[in-house]
Amino acid sequence: MDLLSFDAVAKTVVQAVLDDALDPVTVGISGAWGSGKTTVLRLNRRTRLPRSPPRRTRPFS
């Protein structure tokens, strides 16, 4: 459940990552503790994986 509408952010990130014109692309997500960074990353993974070719991602803290 996405009560804060992070799905819109996640979809925008997925579009950027899958756009070959932007390749290579680096995406950074920043925010205060508890602001939803991990939620956006999880939504990205869920949105991207079923329909896209494999991409190398490196989540880190």
C-alpha positions, -999 to +999 in steps of 0.1 A: +000+000+000+014+034-010-003+060+011+022+087+002+020+083-036+056+073-040+045+051-070+046+082-092+082+088-082+091+052-087+075+051-122+095+083-132+127+067-121+119+034-139+112+054-171+146+072-168+164+039-162+148+022-191+153+051-216+182+041-238+188+078-247+198+084-211+222+054-209+242+054-188+221+069-160+227+073-123+198+079-099+202+091-064+175+092-038+181+114-008+160+124+022+158+124+059+154+092+079+119+079+075+112+099+044+105+069+021+138+062+003+136+025+008+100+025-002+108+042-035+136+016-041+112-013-035+086+002-057+112+006-084+122-030-082+086-042-082+077-019-112+108-027-132+115-064-129+085-081-146+088-062-179+124-051-184+157-065-194+182-070-166+200-039-155+229-037-131+218-019-099+239-011-068+219-001-038+240+013-010+237+034+021 
